[in-house]
Amino acid sequence: MNIEFNQDGLCMKTKQVVKVRGGKGHSIVCESGSVWVTQVGDPRDTVLSAGDSFTLDREGLALVLAFEPSAVSIAQAGAQSRAMRLTAWLKSALSSAGLARGALSI
């Protein structure tokens, strides 16, 4: 993978684009804001909001574009932060409890 930044991730300005090369198997994690992720040869467009992640599953270039001021990090395959696991668990618990999406901001 040809991108380096500290463990706090990368802060992006609105409309800023980050190119990721050789990232197959790594996860793009949206820590705050919202970003668009696309991979060369992939018809999917993936939008991530705070707390969401997407695992790159193709060789070649991937682009990450910030829709607003955002923070992203990249986790190696299988590595998921404690905060991400907790967020996923809380979302699941709230969904199971029948609480409306957006009733509680996580």
PAZA-682651 format. One record per atom (N, C-alpha, C, O, CB): x, y, z; residue number from 1; chain. Coordinates in nm, 3 decimals. Glycine has a CB too. Layout:
<nodes>
X Y Z NUM A
...
</nodes>
This chain:
<nodes>
0.085 -0.116 0.000 1 A
0.000 0.000 0.000 1 A
0.090 0.123 0.000 1 A
0.188 0.127 0.074 1 A
-0.097 0.000 0.122 1 A
0.058 0.221 -0.081 2 A
0.146 0.335 -0.102 2 A
0.098 0.464 -0.035 2 A
0.117 0.572 -0.091 2 A
0.163 0.359 -0.247 2 A
0.037 0.455 0.080 3 A
-0.011 0.574 0.150 3 A
0.029 0.561 0.296 3 A
0.014 0.455 0.357 3 A
-0.166 0.592 0.134 3 A
0.080 0.670 0.353 4 A
0.120 0.666 0.492 4 A
0.063 0.788 0.564 4 A
0.068 0.899 0.511 4 A
0.273 0.661 0.506 4 A
0.010 0.769 0.682 5 A
-0.029 0.877 0.770 5 A
-0.034 0.823 0.910 5 A
-0.031 0.702 0.930 5 A
-0.164 0.938 0.728 5 A
-0.041 0.912 1.008 6 A
-0.033 0.865 1.145 6 A
-0.159 0.791 1.186 6 A
-0.256 0.785 1.110 6 A
-0.009 0.982 1.239 6 A
-0.158 0.734 1.305 7 A
-0.268 0.650 1.350 7 A
-0.399 0.727 1.367 7 A
-0.506 0.666 1.375 7 A
-0.232 0.585 1.480 7 A
-0.392 0.860 1.372 8 A
-0.513 0.939 1.386 8 A
-0.589 0.949 1.255 8 A
-0.703 0.996 1.253 8 A
-0.481 1.077 1.437 8 A
-0.529 0.908 1.147 9 A
-0.596 0.910 1.018 9 A
-0.566 1.035 0.939 9 A
-0.465 1.102 0.960 9 A
-0.743 0.898 1.038 9 A
-0.655 1.065 0.848 10 A
-0.636 1.173 0.754 10 A
-0.757 1.264 0.759 10 A
-0.870 1.218 0.743 10 A
-0.612 1.119 0.612 10 A
-0.735 1.392 0.780 11 A
-0.843 1.491 0.776 11 A
-0.853 1.542 0.633 11 A
-0.753 1.582 0.573 11 A
-0.819 1.609 0.878 11 A
-0.974 1.541 0.578 12 A
-0.995 1.581 0.440 12 A
-1.085 1.704 0.435 12 A
-1.180 1.716 0.512 12 A
-1.055 1.466 0.359 12 A
-1.054 1.793 0.341 13 A
-1.138 1.909 0.316 13 A
-1.248 1.869 0.218 13 A
-1.236 1.769 0.147 13 A
-1.054 2.028 0.260 13 A
-1.355 1.948 0.214 14 A
-1.463 1.925 0.118 14 A
-1.405 1.918 -0.024 14 A
-1.326 2.003 -0.063 14 A
-1.570 2.038 0.129 14 A
-1.446 1.817 -0.099 15 A
-1.406 1.790 -0.238 15 A
-1.261 1.744 -0.253 15 A
-1.213 1.731 -0.366 15 A
-1.427 1.914 -0.320 15 A
-1.192 1.720 -0.143 16 A
-1.055 1.668 -0.153 16 A
-1.061 1.521 -0.193 16 A
-1.148 1.447 -0.148 16 A
-0.979 1.685 -0.018 16 A
-0.968 1.480 -0.277 17 A
-0.961 1.342 -0.324 17 A
-0.830 1.280 -0.277 17 A
-0.724 1.341 -0.285 17 A
-0.972 1.335 -0.479 17 A
-0.840 1.158 -0.227 18 A
-0.722 1.080 -0.189 18 A
-0.718 0.958 -0.280 18 A
-0.818 0.888 -0.295 18 A
-0.726 1.039 -0.036 18 A
-0.601 0.934 -0.339 19 A
-0.581 0.817 -0.424 19 A
-0.516 0.708 -0.339 19 A
-0.416 0.732 -0.272 19 A
-0.494 0.850 -0.549 19 A
-0.574 0.589 -0.344 20 A
-0.519 0.475 -0.271 20 A
-0.480 0.369 -0.374 20 A
-0.563 0.323 -0.453 20 A
-0.623 0.417 -0.166 20 A
-0.355 0.332 -0.373 21 A
-0.305 0.229 -0.466 21 A
-0.260 0.108 -0.385 21 A
-0.199 0.122 -0.279 21 A
-0.188 0.283 -0.555 21 A
-0.291 -0.009 -0.435 22 A
-0.247 -0.132 -0.367 22 A
-0.315 -0.154 -0.234 22 A
-0.255 -0.209 -0.142 22 A
-0.099 -0.128 -0.345 22 A
-0.440 -0.111 -0.222 23 A
-0.510 -0.121 -0.095 23 A
-0.602 -0.241 -0.080 23 A
-0.675 -0.250 0.018 23 A
-0.589 0.000 -0.074 23 A
-0.600 -0.334 -0.177 24 A
-0.691 -0.448 -0.169 24 A
-0.680 -0.517 -0.033 24 A
-0.571 -0.549 0.014 24 A
-0.661 -0.549 -0.282 24 A
-0.797 -0.539 0.030 25 A
-0.801 -0.604 0.160 25 A
-0.799 -0.507 0.276 25 A
-0.823 -0.546 0.390 25 A
-0.686 -0.698 0.171 25 A
-0.771 -0.380 0.250 26 A
-0.772 -0.278 0.354 26 A
-0.911 -0.213 0.361 26 A
-0.983 -0.208 0.260 26 A
-0.662 -0.170 0.327 26 A
-0.947 -0.166 0.477 27 A
-1.077 -0.102 0.495 27 A
-1.061 0.049 0.507 27 A
-0.976 0.098 0.582 27 A
-1.148 -0.158 0.619 27 A
-1.144 0.121 0.433 28 A
-1.153 0.265 0.447 28 A
-1.256 0.288 0.557 28 A
-1.370 0.242 0.546 28 A
-1.194 0.337 0.310 28 A
-1.218 0.358 0.662 29 A
-1.307 0.383 0.775 29 A
-1.336 0.533 0.781 29 A
-1.244 0.614 0.792 29 A
-1.245 0.332 0.909 29 A
-1.463 0.569 0.775 30 A
-1.503 0.709 0.787 30 A
-1.523 0.739 0.935 30 A
-1.618 0.691 0.997 30 A
-1.634 0.738 0.704 30 A
-1.433 0.817 0.990 31 A
-1.439 0.851 1.132 31 A
-1.537 0.966 1.158 31 A
-1.604 0.968 1.261 31 A
-1.299 0.888 1.184 31 A
-1.544 1.061 1.063 32 A
-1.638 1.172 1.074 32 A
-1.666 1.226 0.934 32 A
-1.587 1.205 0.841 32 A
-1.583 1.285 1.167 32 A
-1.778 1.297 0.920 33 A
-1.815 1.351 0.790 33 A
-1.874 1.244 0.700 33 A
-1.935 1.148 0.748 33 A
-1.694 1.413 0.722 33 A
-1.855 1.261 0.569 34 A
-1.902 1.161 0.472 34 A
-1.812 1.164 0.350 34 A
-1.768 1.270 0.305 34 A
-2.051 1.187 0.432 34 A
-1.786 1.045 0.296 35 A
-1.698 1.031 0.181 35 A
-1.757 0.934 0.080 35 A
-1.842 0.851 0.112 35 A
-1.559 0.983 0.226 35 A
-1.710 0.947 -0.043 36 A
-1.747 0.857 -0.153 36 A
-1.622 0.775 -0.186 36 A
-1.512 0.828 -0.194 36 A
-1.799 0.938 -0.280 36 A
-1.642 0.645 -0.204 37 A
-1.530 0.555 -0.237 37 A
-1.564 0.482 -0.366 37 A
-1.674 0.430 -0.381 37 A
-1.503 0.453 -0.121 37 A
-1.469 0.479 -0.458 38 A
-1.487 0.404 -0.581 38 A
-1.354 0.337 -0.617 38 A
-1.247 0.387 -0.583 38 A
-1.537 0.496 -0.697 38 A
-1.364 0.225 -0.685 39 A
-1.246 0.149 -0.727 39 A
-1.248 0.134 -0.878 39 A
-1.355 0.121 -0.938 39 A
-1.242 0.010 -0.657 39 A
-1.132 0.136 -0.939 40 A
-1.122 0.118 -1.083 40 A
-1.184 -0.016 -1.121 40 A
-1.154 -0.119 -1.061 40 A
-0.974 0.125 -1.130 40 A
-1.270 -0.014 -1.222 41 A
-1.333 -0.137 -1.271 41 A
-1.450 -0.185 -1.189 41 A
-1.503 -0.293 -1.214 41 A
-1.232 -0.243 -1.278 41 A
-1.491 -0.107 -1.091 42 A
-1.602 -0.147 -1.003 42 A
-1.721 -0.054 -1.029 42 A
-1.708 0.067 -1.011 42 A
-1.560 -0.142 -0.852 42 A
-1.835 -0.107 -1.070 43 A
-1.951 -0.022 -1.100 43 A
-2.017 0.037 -0.975 43 A
-2.100 0.127 -0.986 43 A
-2.053 -0.100 -1.179 43 A
-1.981 -0.014 -0.857 44 A
-2.042 0.036 -0.733 44 A
-1.985 0.172 -0.696 44 A
-1.868 0.201 -0.718 44 A
-2.019 -0.063 -0.618 44 A
-2.071 0.254 -0.641 45 A
-2.030 0.377 -0.575 45 A
-2.068 0.359 -0.429 45 A
-2.184 0.328 -0.399 45 A
-2.097 0.507 -0.639 45 A
-1.975 0.378 -0.340 46 A
-2.000 0.355 -0.198 46 A
-1.988 0.487 -0.123 46 A
-1.887 0.556 -0.133 46 A
-1.902 0.250 -0.141 46 A
-2.092 0.521 -0.049 47 A
-2.090 0.641 0.033 47 A
-2.081 0.598 0.179 47 A
-2.160 0.516 0.226 47 A
-2.217 0.730 0.008 47 A
-1.984 0.654 0.250 48 A
-1.964 0.623 0.390 48 A
-1.994 0.745 0.475 48 A
-1.953 0.856 0.444 48 A
-1.820 0.574 0.416 48 A
-2.067 0.723 0.583 49 A
-2.091 0.826 0.684 49 A
-2.010 0.789 0.807 49 A
-1.952 0.680 0.814 49 A
-2.245 0.839 0.718 49 A
-2.006 0.879 0.903 50 A
-1.929 0.854 1.025 50 A
-1.966 0.719 1.084 50 A
-2.083 0.689 1.105 50 A
-1.953 0.966 1.128 50 A
-1.865 0.637 1.111 51 A
-1.885 0.505 1.170 51 A
-1.893 0.393 1.068 51 A
-1.889 0.276 1.105 51 A
-2.009 0.506 1.250 51 A
-1.904 0.426 0.939 52 A
-1.911 0.325 0.834 52 A
-1.772 0.289 0.783 52 A
-1.677 0.367 0.797 52 A
-1.999 0.374 0.717 52 A
-1.761 0.170 0.725 53 A
-1.635 0.130 0.663 53 A
-1.663 0.050 0.537 53 A
-1.772 -0.003 0.518 53 A
-1.548 0.048 0.761 53 A
-1.563 0.043 0.451 54 A
-1.573 -0.032 0.326 54 A
-1.439 -0.097 0.299 54 A
-1.335 -0.031 0.305 54 A
-1.616 0.060 0.206 54 A
-1.440 -0.227 0.270 55 A
-1.317 -0.299 0.242 55 A
-1.290 -0.300 0.092 55 A
-1.373 -0.345 0.013 55 A
-1.323 -0.442 0.297 55 A
-1.174 -0.252 0.054 56 A
-1.134 -0.252 -0.087 56 A
-1.114 -0.396 -0.131 56 A
-1.042 -0.472 -0.066 56 A
-1.004 -0.167 -0.110 56 A
-1.180 -0.434 -0.242 57 A
-1.175 -0.573 -0.284 57 A
-1.123 -0.591 -0.426 57 A
-1.143 -0.696 -0.488 57 A
-1.312 -0.633 -0.274 57 A
-1.055 -0.488 -0.477 58 A
-0.999 -0.496 -0.611 58 A
-0.858 -0.442 -0.612 58 A
-0.822 -0.354 -0.533 58 A
-1.087 -0.420 -0.711 58 A
-0.778 -0.494 -0.703 59 A
-0.644 -0.440 -0.725 59 A
-0.658 -0.306 -0.795 59 A
-0.762 -0.277 -0.855 59 A
-0.555 -0.539 -0.808 59 A
-0.557 -0.226 -0.789 60 A
-0.556 -0.101 -0.863 60 A
-0.601 0.018 -0.779 60 A
-0.611 0.010 -0.656 60 A
-0.645 -0.112 -0.983 60 A
-0.627 0.126 -0.849 61 A
-0.658 0.254 -0.787 61 A
-0.797 0.259 -0.724 61 A
-0.894 0.210 -0.782 61 A
-0.645 0.363 -0.889 61 A
-0.804 0.318 -0.607 62 A
-0.932 0.352 -0.543 62 A
-0.927 0.500 -0.510 62 A
-0.821 0.554 -0.476 62 A
-0.958 0.264 -0.413 62 A
-1.041 0.566 -0.521 63 A
-1.050 0.708 -0.489 63 A
-1.143 0.728 -0.371 63 A
-1.246 0.662 -0.358 63 A
-1.100 0.788 -0.611 63 A
-1.104 0.821 -0.284 64 A
-1.188 0.860 -0.170 64 A
-1.208 1.010 -0.184 64 A
-1.111 1.086 -0.184 64 A
-1.121 0.821 -0.030 64 A
-1.334 1.054 -0.195 65 A
-1.368 1.195 -0.211 65 A
-1.452 1.239 -0.092 65 A
-1.550 1.173 -0.057 65 A
-1.443 1.220 -0.344 65 A
-1.414 1.350 -0.031 66 A
-1.488 1.403 0.084 66 A
-1.603 1.491 0.036 66 A
-1.582 1.585 -0.041 66 A
-1.394 1.482 0.179 66 A
-1.724 1.461 0.082 67 A
-1.840 1.544 0.052 67 A
-1.843 1.668 0.141 67 A
-1.903 1.770 0.107 67 A
-1.970 1.464 0.068 67 A
-1.777 1.658 0.254 68 A
-1.772 1.764 0.356 68 A
-1.644 1.743 0.433 68 A
-1.577 1.641 0.413 68 A
-1.900 1.762 0.451 68 A
-1.606 1.835 0.522 69 A
-1.488 1.807 0.603 69 A
-1.503 1.670 0.672 69 A
-1.603 1.645 0.740 69 A
-1.465 1.919 0.709 69 A
-1.406 1.584 0.653 70 A
-1.418 1.445 0.699 70 A
-1.284 1.395 0.752 70 A
-1.179 1.452 0.724 70 A
-1.466 1.354 0.584 70 A
-1.290 1.288 0.828 71 A
-1.170 1.219 0.874 71 A
-1.184 1.073 0.838 71 A
-1.287 1.011 0.864 71 A
-1.147 1.237 1.029 71 A
-1.080 1.017 0.777 72 A
-1.081 0.876 0.740 72 A
-0.954 0.810 0.792 72 A
-0.852 0.875 0.814 72 A
-1.093 0.859 0.586 72 A
-0.963 0.681 0.809 73 A
-0.845 0.602 0.841 73 A
-0.850 0.476 0.756 73 A
-0.954 0.441 0.700 73 A
-0.837 0.567 0.994 73 A
-0.738 0.409 0.747 74 A
-0.732 0.285 0.669 74 A
-0.683 0.176 0.762 74 A
-0.576 0.186 0.821 74 A
-0.640 0.300 0.543 74 A
-0.763 0.071 0.773 75 A
-0.729 -0.042 0.860 75 A
-0.690 -0.161 0.774 75 A
-0.753 -0.188 0.672 75 A
-0.848 -0.078 0.954 75 A
-0.587 -0.231 0.816 76 A
-0.547 -0.352 0.745 76 A
-0.655 -0.457 0.758 76 A
-0.736 -0.454 0.851 76 A
-0.413 -0.406 0.798 76 A
-0.657 -0.548 0.664 77 A
-0.757 -0.655 0.663 77 A
-0.767 -0.721 0.799 77 A
-0.666 -0.759 0.858 77 A
-0.723 -0.759 0.556 77 A
-0.888 -0.735 0.848 78 A
-0.912 -0.803 0.974 78 A
-0.892 -0.715 1.095 78 A
-0.933 -0.753 1.205 78 A
-0.825 -0.920 0.984 78 A
-0.830 -0.600 1.080 79 A
-0.808 -0.511 1.195 79 A
-0.926 -0.415 1.206 79 A
-0.956 -0.341 1.113 79 A
-0.673 -0.431 1.180 79 A
-0.991 -0.419 1.320 80 A
-1.105 -0.331 1.341 80 A
-1.089 -0.271 1.479 80 A
-1.070 -0.342 1.578 80 A
-1.241 -0.406 1.326 80 A
-1.098 -0.141 1.486 81 A
-1.076 -0.075 1.614 81 A
-1.185 -0.108 1.714 81 A
-1.296 -0.147 1.677 81 A
-1.068 0.075 1.595 81 A
-1.152 -0.094 1.839 82 A
-1.249 -0.118 1.946 82 A
-1.370 -0.026 1.929 82 A
-1.483 -0.067 1.950 82 A
-1.184 -0.096 2.085 82 A
-1.344 0.099 1.891 83 A
-1.453 0.194 1.872 83 A
-1.546 0.150 1.759 83 A
-1.668 0.164 1.771 83 A
-1.396 0.333 1.841 83 A
-1.490 0.097 1.650 84 A
-1.573 0.050 1.539 84 A
-1.659 -0.068 1.582 84 A
-1.776 -0.077 1.545 84 A
-1.486 0.012 1.418 84 A
-1.601 -0.161 1.660 85 A
-1.678 -0.275 1.707 85 A
-1.791 -0.230 1.800 85 A
-1.902 -0.282 1.792 85 A
-1.587 -0.375 1.780 85 A
-1.761 -0.134 1.887 86 A
-1.862 -0.082 1.979 86 A
-1.973 -0.011 1.903 86 A
-2.090 -0.029 1.934 86 A
-1.798 0.013 2.080 86 A
-1.937 0.069 1.803 87 A
-2.036 0.139 1.722 87 A
-2.127 0.039 1.652 87 A
-2.249 0.056 1.652 87 A
-1.968 0.230 1.618 87 A
-2.070 -0.065 1.593 88 A
-2.150 -0.166 1.524 88 A
-2.244 -0.236 1.621 88 A
-2.360 -0.261 1.589 88 A
-2.059 -0.269 1.455 88 A
-2.193 -0.268 1.741 89 A
-2.275 -0.334 1.842 89 A
-2.390 -0.244 1.884 89 A
-2.504 -0.290 1.896 89 A
-2.190 -0.374 1.963 89 A
-2.362 -0.116 1.908 90 A
-2.467 -0.023 1.950 90 A
-2.574 -0.006 1.842 90 A
-2.693 -0.003 1.872 90 A
-2.406 0.114 1.985 90 A
-2.531 0.005 1.717 91 A
-2.627 0.017 1.607 91 A
-2.716 -0.107 1.601 91 A
-2.837 -0.096 1.583 91 A
-2.555 0.037 1.472 91 A
-2.656 -0.224 1.617 92 A
-2.731 -0.349 1.616 92 A
-2.830 -0.355 1.732 92 A
-2.946 -0.393 1.715 92 A
-2.636 -0.469 1.621 92 A
-2.783 -0.316 1.850 93 A
-2.870 -0.317 1.969 93 A
-2.987 -0.221 1.953 93 A
-3.100 -0.254 1.988 93 A
-2.790 -0.282 2.095 93 A
-2.960 -0.102 1.901 94 A
-3.068 -0.004 1.881 94 A
-3.167 -0.053 1.778 94 A
-3.288 -0.034 1.792 94 A
-3.010 0.131 1.838 94 A
-3.116 -0.115 1.673 95 A
-3.204 -0.168 1.569 95 A
-3.292 -0.279 1.626 95 A
-3.412 -0.284 1.598 95 A
-3.122 -0.221 1.449 95 A
-3.233 -0.366 1.705 96 A
-3.308 -0.477 1.766 96 A
-3.414 -0.425 1.863 96 A
-3.520 -0.486 1.881 96 A
-3.213 -0.572 1.839 96 A
-3.384 -0.311 1.926 97 A
-3.479 -0.253 2.022 97 A
-3.589 -0.177 1.950 97 A
-3.684 -0.130 2.014 97 A
-3.407 -0.161 2.119 97 A
-3.578 -0.165 1.819 98 A
-3.683 -0.097 1.742 98 A
-3.676 0.053 1.744 98 A
-3.772 0.121 1.708 98 A
-3.815 -0.138 1.792 98 A
-3.561 0.107 1.784 99 A
-3.546 0.253 1.786 99 A
-3.526 0.301 1.643 99 A
-3.457 0.237 1.564 99 A
-3.427 0.296 1.876 99 A
-3.586 0.413 1.612 100 A
-3.578 0.468 1.477 100 A
-3.436 0.513 1.447 100 A
-3.365 0.564 1.534 100 A
-3.675 0.585 1.461 100 A
-3.395 0.493 1.323 101 A
-3.263 0.539 1.277 101 A
-3.258 0.690 1.293 101 A
-3.350 0.761 1.253 101 A
-3.235 0.497 1.128 101 A
-3.151 0.736 1.351 102 A
-3.135 0.879 1.369 102 A
-3.187 0.930 1.501 102 A
-3.166 1.046 1.535 102 A
-3.203 0.951 1.260 102 A
-3.256 0.844 1.578 103 A
-3.308 0.887 1.706 103 A
-3.193 0.912 1.803 103 A
-3.204 0.996 1.893 103 A
-3.403 0.782 1.763 103 A
-3.085 0.840 1.784 104 A
-2.967 0.857 1.867 104 A
-2.847 0.863 1.776 104 A
-2.822 0.769 1.701 104 A
-2.953 0.744 1.972 104 A
-2.774 0.970 1.782 105 A
-2.656 0.984 1.697 105 A
-2.539 0.914 1.763 105 A
-2.502 0.942 1.877 105 A
-2.624 1.134 1.672 105 A
-2.480 0.821 1.688 106 A
-2.366 0.745 1.739 106 A
-2.243 0.787 1.660 106 A
-2.134 0.737 1.685 106 A
-2.389 0.589 1.728 106 A
</nodes>
